[in-house]
Amino acid sequence: MYEFIQTEAAARGFEKVFFLPSALLPEWKAAEEQTGVAPHLHWDPAAGYPKATCFLLVVFPYSPFDPTERISAYYLASQKSYHAVKDLVAAIAEQGVYCELADVPARAFALKHGIGVQGKNGLLRLPGYGSRIAVYVIATDACLPMPETWAAVPCPDGCTVCYDACPFHAIGRKGLCVTECMRYHMQGTEYPEAVYEKQISHMGCEVCQHVCPHNAPLKRSAPTEEVRRAFDLRRLVEGDTKAARELVGRNKTGNGKLTVEAIRFAARQGLYRSEIEKALETSPFPAVQRAAEAVLQRNFTET
């Protein structure tokens, strides 16, 4: 089954599969209790998945976009890899074995097994891929563990580029303060005003990844024409978000989230006033109405 799993994983874009035993993650549990981030995840995989004889850690790398893009390559890769891992789970289960996607903190699980390193920005970094990865854990009884490590070069003590660049100063010499990170405040449809003032890409912040020297060797890619059309600024301001949501995930973009962001981006540039006025009058989403009203008063008020 090892070769079958590796072959099936590779066919779906996963470039590395680790066959690992369970491991307690008390450090992650303590951090989760303090921050409240992802409380549904299992800190004890064996207890959460008692049928599993092995936990597969699968790695899906992706190429980042240029920092000037308003579109995040990560969210496109996250959606693509999520469907890929679900398909991989189904392919393994079709062999008559137990297999399911595990709600386990993949970064903490990898680090516990000596796979990769945690950067000062809190992200998992792997050799050759930097932090530009999506990682999942799969529980199965199709095989037994074959423990291995995959060491990455840690951040130099004197390197400060990520916390010098962080818009919210969420990264310090002791690492990332999760509750200060922009992404922590970007989980819902609407964000604090301070986030809107500094947000440069849809749905998240990637400043620390763009400046990280370990990510510098990675080859960049560009959004396809399909992606550019889906994320056309005017299109999103007008509320036509269906194509974009299909690309990055509908569960992450509900209640007009992409339109709210687009309105904020457009207002900064003084664009699409009439479209924003129409959104104020016709959008079914209160968040969009509030965003439109706010920017019309602040960015488009005639003196």
C-alpha positions, 0 to 999 in steps of 0.5 A: 500500500505504501507505493500505491499511496505515494503514486496516488498522492503524486498524481494529485499534486502532493510531492511528499507523503510521510507515514507517521505514528500518532503523537501527543501535541500538548504544546499546541493544545496549550496555545489553542487554549490561550488563543482560541484558534481551531479548537476543533482540532485533535491534540491527541490523534490516536484518541480522535482516530482510534481505528488508525494504525498510521497517519499520513502527512501529505505536502502540497507545494505551490508557487507564489504570486508576485507581491503586487498581486491582489490575489493570493496563490495560497488560497487558490492552492488551498482550495485545489489541495483540499479537493485533491486530498479528499479525492486521495482519501476516497482512492485509498478507501476504495482499496477496502481499508479505513481512511479519513481526513483527520482534523489534526493540526498539521503544522504541529504534527509535522514539527513533533515528528522532526519534519520541517521547522517553524519560522519566526513567522509561525509558519511551517517551512520545508526544504525546497518549498519554504513556507509555500505549502498546504499540508494535511493529515490523513488517518488510515489503517492501510499501513504502519508507520515508517518514521522519518525526519526532514530537517529544514534550516532554522531562521538565523538568530540575527534575521529580522526581516519578517518582523521588520516587515509585518504590518501589525508588528505581530512577529518578534524575537520570540516568534509570532503572537497569533492574536496580533496577526492580521489573519487572526482578525480576518476570519469573518466577513468584516475586519477592524478598520486597521486591517482594511488600512493595511490589507493588500491582498484578498482574504489574508496577509502574506507580507512575512512570506514575501520577504522571507529569505528562505522563500526567495529561491522559489519560482513565482508564477502568475494568475491565469486569465481565468483567475484574473477575470474571476477577481476583476475588481469591478466585477467583485465590487458589483457583487459578481463573486461566484467565479472567485468563490469557486476558486478559493472556497465558498465557505471562506467567502460568504456574506459578501466578503470578497465584495467588501474587500473589493470596495475597500481596494477600489475606494483607495484608488478612487475607482468605481464610485457609481458601482459602490453607490449601487452596492449600497442600494442593492446589495443583500449583504449588510456588510457590503452596505456598511463598507459602501457607506463608509468609503463613500463618506470617507473616500468620495466625499466632494469638498 
